[in-house]
């Protein structure tokens, strides 16, 4: 009898489970998956971690407010591109085909993001750049264009750097030190155009490979050509070699840099001279923060034990760009009322206003402009030890 009762109880329990499961599934709608293709290992891993943190804090806020599209929670799925365009393409296809991500976010490396542009436009799934600044990521000539960005744009950064160097340091003759890839070429075009418009002489243009460890030949040529300022475009490791190379030849020209040096171990590799390099960011957690900034800094400190204050949010550009981009993407999905790529694309155009971390956005995207930030949204910073702080004076 006891055996029969146990068997009957088991059957009843199984039936109850099979009945309850569909109801449970209805109560917990499928998440909306968002993909991240970024450098999560290697010299630029710090950039991927910053982006992840910015996205995660924003996702936590959206989910705490009830999610999107009737209670669907956002879920981040990451893949490491190892700063390699081919691996980035493989990662993107996996996130689209296997994971079913509705939007992909990109990382620090412009060559990787440029390689993803045709994939995303062909798949008709929005791509949101949050760091890579190559002009042709968003201005890619595609129609329809599914690539958006909350980040710097080389053509605008170059204008800002030229104007800053001339105003702050009286630069009269500049030398360009550019990484030998698509990002470097994007800045060669932008920098020469910005210099010509401002009446600044370009003394010379030199290139280097990411793995180069001796920059003295290029730097010696720029010094001989009469450059009084070096504009640097490269990531942390080669950027540190530029600083070391200038020390070796005893050249004290000013270095004004793009922001690639903030995505890795630059202060460690460059040593004490890292402080002398001034570079661009879109945000700083120092100073008088707006309400969003105060909230985000508090959330970062609560979630990540290594963050004690504003100087520990590193790199700030990765965190800030990703945070604002995620919220703008959530607004676009809500406007679309769908996770279908073409509808989300139109949803971006429908976003009216958002009080973000970097600024208050008003109609940040239009069919003619897929970049939410302008040249007025940049700040100049430098390293103080391991921390990135605003340049004063």
N, C-alpha and C positions, 0 to 999 in steps of 0.2 A: 504493500500500500504506500509506504513511504517513497519507494522508487517511482511509483506512478505519479505521486504528488509532485516530486521533484521534476519529473519529466514534463508534467503539465505546466508547472511554474516556469520551466525553461522555455517551453513553447510560447506561453503567454508573454513572457519577457521579450522573446524574439519578435513576436508580432507587434508588441508595443514599440519596440525599437524601429521596426520597419515603417510603422505608421508615423513615428515622431520625426524620423530623419527628414522627409520632405518638408515638414513644417519648420524644422530647424534651418534647413537650407533657405526657405523663404524668408525667415527672420534675419538671416545673415547673407545679404546679397554679395555676389562675387566682387572682389576688390578691383579697382582700376589700377592696372600695373603701369608704372612709369619706369623707363629704363635709363641708366646712366652708363655711358661709354667714356671712360677717363683713365688717366694714369693712376693706378692704385698701387704700383710697385716701382722700384727704380728711383732715379734721381729726382723725378717730379712727383713722387708719391704724396708729398705734402699738399700738393694742389688738389689731388683727388680726395684727400681726407677733408680739406676745407669745403669743397663742393658738397661732399656727402653730408657734412654737418649742417650746412645751410639748407639743403633740401630736406633733411630730416626734421629740423626744427619747424619748418613751414608745414611739412606733412603732418606732424603732430598737431599743429594748430588747426589745420583743415579737418582732420579726423575727430579732434575733440569737439569741433563745432557741428559734427553730424555727418561729415563726409560730403559726397557729391551725388547728384542724380538719384535721390531717394534713399540716401544712407549708405552708398557704396564708399568704402574706405580706400584711401590711396595706399599703394604698396610700392616701395622702391626696389628695383632689381638692378644690381650692378654687374658690370663686366670690366675687366682690366684690359686696356688697349696697349699697355706697355710702351706708350708713345710711338707706336708703330702703325702706319696707315693701313697696312694689310690686315693686321690683327684687329684693328678698329672696325674694319668692314666685316670681318667674321663675327665679331661681337655684336654689331648692329643687326646683322641678319638673324643671329640667334635670338636676340631680344624681340625682334619683330615676329619671326616665324614660329619659334618654340614657346616663347613667353607671352606673346600676344600683347606687347606693350602698346599703349595708345599714343605716347609721346616719348621721344628720346631726348636726353640732355647730353651735352658734349663737355669735353674737358679742356685742358690747357693748350694742347698742341694743335696749331692751325693746320699742319699737313694732314692730321687725322680727320679733323672736321671737314676740310675740303674734300677728302676722300669719301666722306659720308653723304655729302650733298646730293649726288646723283641717285644714291640708294634711297634716300628719304623722299626725294621728289618723285621717283618712279613708284615707290610704295604708297605715295600720297598719305604719308604719316608725318605730323609736325616734328621738326627737329628744333630744339631750343639750345642755342649756344650760350654758355655762361662764363666763358673765359677766353677761348681762342678769338683773336682779334683780326685775322686776315679779312680784308675788305670783301673779297669775293665769296665768303661763306654765305652771307645774306644777299649780296649784290651779285648774284650768280647767273642772271639772264634767263632763268627758267620761268615759264608761264604755263601752269600755276607754280608758284614758289612756296614750298612748305617749310622753309628755313627762316627762323626768327632768332633774335638775340637780345639778351640783357647783359651787355658787356661793352668793352671799348671796341672801337672800329679803327683800324690802322690809319686810314686817311684822316681821321679826326685827331687821333693820338699824335700823329706826326706834326700837325699844325700846333697842337698844344705844347709839345716838347720844344719845338723851334721857338715859339713865342716866349716860353718860360726861360729858355737858355739866354735869349737875347735880353730879356727884361731883367732877370735876376743876376746873371753872370756877365753880361756885356759881350756875349759870344759874337765873334766877327768871322771866324773861319772854322768850319766844322768838319770832322772826319767821321765817316760812318763805318761801324764794325757790325756786320750783319751775318747771322747764321745763313748758311748756304742751302736754303730750302724755300718753299713757297711763302712762308711767313717773312723771311728775310727779303724776298723779292717784292712782296706787298709793301713793305716799309721802304725799300729803295725807291719805289715809284712815289709813295706818299711823301717821303722825306725830301726828295729832290724837288717835288712840286711845291711843298710848303716852304722850303728854303728860297726857291726862286721868287715866290710871291712875297716873302718877307725881306728880300734883298740880302740874304745870308749866303756867303760863299761856301761851297762844298769843296774842301781841299782835296779829298780823296774818298774812295769807296773801297773797303776791304771786306772779304768774306772769310768765314771759318766753318769747319765742320763741327758737329755736336761733340765729337770725341777728341778734338784737338786739345793738346796740352801745352803747346808752345805758340803763343800769339805774338812773340816779339818781332818777327819779320814784318807782319802787317802793321803793327803799332809803330815800328821804326819808320816805315814809309809814310804813315800819316803825320808823324812828328816832323819828318823832313819836308813834307808838303806845307807845313805852317799851320796845322790845325791847332786851335786853342781849346777846343771842346771835342769830346768823343761821344757820339750818339751810339748807344749799344742796344742791339736787338738780339736777344738770345736767352736761353733758359739758365738755370742756376749754375750748373757745373761749368760750361764754357764761359759764362759771364764772370765767374770767379777767376778763370784763367786770364781773362782780359785784365782784370785788376792786378793779378800777380805779374803779368807780363809788363805792365806799366811800371810796377815797382822795380823789376829787374833792369829796365833801361833808364830808370831814374826820371821818368816823365811824370810831371805833376798836373797835366791838363785835367780839366773837370770832366767827369763822366756823368752823362744824363742818359737814363735807361728806360726802355719799355719795361713792362711788368713781369716778364718771364723769370726774372731773378727772384721773385717772391714765391715761386712755387716749389722750392727745394731747399738745399742746404747751403745757400749762398753765403750767409755770414760765417758759417763754420769753415767753408772752403776758402773764402777770400780773406779771412782774418780781420784784424782791426781796421784795415782800409775799407771794409764793407760800408762803414758809416759814411764815407765820403761820396758814395754813389747815391744820387737822387733819382727816384723813379716814380712812375705814375700808378695811381690806384683809382678806383671808383668810390671808395668809402674808407673811413677810419672810425674805429670805435672810441677814439679819444675825443675829448671836448664835450660840448653841450649836445647830448643826443636828443633826437625827437622821441615822441612816445613809442614809436615802433622800435627805435634803437634801444631804448631802455628795456623794453619787453624782451627783445631778442637777446641782448646781453645777459639778462637775468635767466632766460631759458638755457642759454649755452652754459652758464655757470652751474646751473642745477643739473644738467644732463652729463656734462663732461668735467670730471674732477680736475683735469689739468688746467682748466680755465679759471683763473682767480680774478682776472681783471682785463681791461681792454687790450693790453699788450700781449696777452696770451691767445687772442683770437688771430690765428695765423694760418694761412694768409687771409687777411680781411676781405680781399677782393673775391676770393672763391666763396667765402661764406655769404657775403652780402649779395653778390650777383645771383647766386643760386637761390637764396631765400626769396628775393623779389621775383625771380623768374618762375619759381614754383607757384607763388600766389597768383601771378598773372596767368599762368597756365590753368590753374584751378578756376579762375574767373572765366577763361575762354571755354573750358569744358562745360561750366554751368550755363554760359550763354548758348553753347551748341546744343545742350540738352541731349548729348550723345557722346560716345567715344569713337565715332567714325572720323577718320582723319580729315576729309574735306569739310565736315561740319565744324570741327575744332579750328581748322584754319580760318573759317569765316567767324568763328567765335572770338578769335584774337582781334579781328577788326572791330568787333562789337564791344570790346572792353572800353569803358568810358573813363573811369577814374579809379585810382588805387593809391592810398597813402602808404607808400613803401618805406623800406629802409634807406635806400639811396636818395629817393626824392618822392614827391607826390606826382604820379604819372597821370597825364591827361591825354586820352586817345594815343596810347604809346605805339600802336601799330596801325598802319594803313596799307592798302595794296601797293602803294608806291614806296613805303618805308617800313622795313622789317626790323629796324634797330631802335630799341626803346631809349637808349642813352645818347646824349649829344656831347660835344666838346666842352660844354659847360658843367658836366657832371664828373669832372676829374679832380683829384687832389694829388699834390706832390708829397712824397714821403721819403724816409731813409731808415736804415737799420740803426737801432741803438741796442747793442748786444744782439740778442735773438729777436727782439721785438721790432715791429714796424710802426714807426711813429711819424706824425706829420712834420714836414720841414717848417721851421719857424724863422721869422725874420725876413 
